[in-house]
Each structure stands twice: as structure tokens, then as C-alpha cells.
Amino acid sequence: MTKPSTNAVRKPRTNPVRKNCATPHTCPREVRLRALAQSRLTHMLEQEQHADLDSYLRAWSWAGGDPIVLSGQENTGCYMLVAGRVRIERAVGDGKTSTVDIAVPGDIVGTLLEPRADESAWAMETTCALHLPGDALHDVVHKYPAISLAIMRLQEEKLARSRTLSLAQSSQTVQARVAGALLHLDKKLGQLRSDGSRLLQVRLRREDLAGLAGTTVESTSRALAKMKKLELIDAGREWIALLDYEELLELAGA
């Protein structure tokens, strides 16, 4: 991949991530059906099965900063994200929380298998999701066993990512872990730009990246500053663009 040129005159350092100007809303039926066709939980079902499954769902929406799920609250079901970005946080002790992921459309927010939520989810911008009530899950899985398999795969992926981060904390440098977190976000949020760079389409706080990398905000900031100096990334307030994807892969040991 060719590294974008850095010789051009730089424009003012404004955040290039597009703003979400929508207001909280519910989803029309055609939008819900499209979401079911794309969701990792239900994409394997046929079109008529999506139409039937839609009868179990309710559309909900939140403004940026609103809680979707709070850790410790009784499990009422899960949410299939249709639009927006959602910060997933986990308690790490002393009243503190750490970002463990950022959910995007198609992702599942909330738990299906536990009686209480073990993570909190916060809307980062105007967000719309489809809620599958927990008391309807038995009927849904009975009618569509493929959903049960999808739930198991999602749980396995969640555990695998947790194990990978734990291993990285004991065996990788902070810079390698930050690079790995950037690549993880790029898979979900990366947008190729005309200059060859890849913009992460999310208003990303340093705290979020630190949580994803399993390190401190200060260490994350130092790692980003070094990457920026090496022209591996470009960054400003709450935004990051990947300039040299291959070098970041090598740095992360991917």
C-alpha cells in the first residue's frame, strides 16, 4: 500500500469524522428487515423468516450519551444495532470502567445468556437498534435453531478477544497493543480515502483506545505520538487515520 503524501499543504486540523445530525427515531419496517438481513445473529435466515422474526422485535433509539444497557441490571434481551456507534464498557474496579469494544451496525449489544448484564453500553451518537426480548428468545430459538448457533459463535468471539488482550498485555509492547487496537477498529470502522489513508469513522477518545489496548491513557498517547512521528498514522482531537497499514500490521505482529 502506498503511503499518502505528507508534502501537501496541511488544512486546519478539524475532525474529519462525519457528524450524525439525525434525531432519535424508530425504524420503518423496511429498515428493520434490512437490518435483520445484515445482522450477524440473523443474516442466515430467509427473507420470509426475517418478516416473521420482525414480529418479535421492537425498535428503540437513543441520543448520544444515553445508556442502552447498564452493567448489573436485569437482562431484558439484546439489541441488534441498526445505526450509530455504541461504546461497550466493563467495570475494572474502584468505580472505574474500561472500553472493551465499539459496536457498529450489525453488531449485537447486550447479553442473551446471562441473567444480568456484565457490561454497559452507551450511545456515542444518535443510535437505533432492534430489541429482541429475553422472554421471546426461547420461542425464537425453537423456531430458528441457526440463531442458537450464532449466539454461541458470538460468545466464543467475545471470549477469544478477551483472551487475546490478556495475552497481549503480558507479551506485547504498548505500541504493539495500540496498533492492534487500531487495526481491530479499522475492520469495523475503516473508510478508505482518496489519498490512500484509512479514516476510522468514529469520534474516538484516547480513553477508548487505551481500554481496547489494555493500557493507560498516558501510555496510549505516547504510543500514538510516536506512530504519528513515524507517519504510520495521522490524528487529531477524537479522530485517527491509518497512513501505513502494512507497517501497522507488522508493528502489531498480525
Stockholm file with secondary structure:
# STOCKHOLM 1.0

chainA/1-254         MTKPSTNAVRKPRTNPVRKNCATPHTCPREVRLRALAQSRLTHMLEQEQHADLDSYLRAWSWAGGDPIVLSGQENTGCYMLVAGRVRIERAVGDGKTSTVDIAVPGDIVGTLLEPRADESAWAMETTCALHLPGDALHDVVHKYPAISLAIMRLQEEKLARSRTLSLAQSSQTVQARVAGALLHLDKKLGQLRSDGSRLLQVRLRREDLAGLAGTTVESTSRALAKMKKLELIDAGREWIALLDYEELLELAGA
#=GR chainA/1-254 SS CCCCCSCSCCCCCCCCSCCCCCCCCCCCHHHHHHHHHHCTTTTTSCHHHHHHHGGGCEEEEECTTCEEECTTSBCCEEEEEEESCEEEEEEEETTEEEEEEEECTTCEESCSSSSBCSSEEEESSSEEEEEEEGGGHHHHHHHCHHHHHHHHHHHHHHHHHHHHHHHHHHHSCHHHHHHHHHHHHHHHHEEECTTSCEEECSCCCHHHHHHHHTSCHHHHHHHHHHHHHTTSEEEETTEEEESCHHHHHHHHTC
#=GC SS_cons         CCCCCSCSCCCCCCCCSCCCCCCCCCCCHHHHHHHHHHCTTTTTSCHHHHHHHGGGCEEEEECTTCEEECTTSBCCEEEEEEESCEEEEEEEETTEEEEEEEECTTCEESCSSSSBCSSEEEESSSEEEEEEEGGGHHHHHHHCHHHHHHHHHHHHHHHHHHHHHHHHHHHSCHHHHHHHHHHHHHHHHEEECTTSCEEECSCCCHHHHHHHHTSCHHHHHHHHHHHHHTTSEEEETTEEEESCHHHHHHHHTC
//
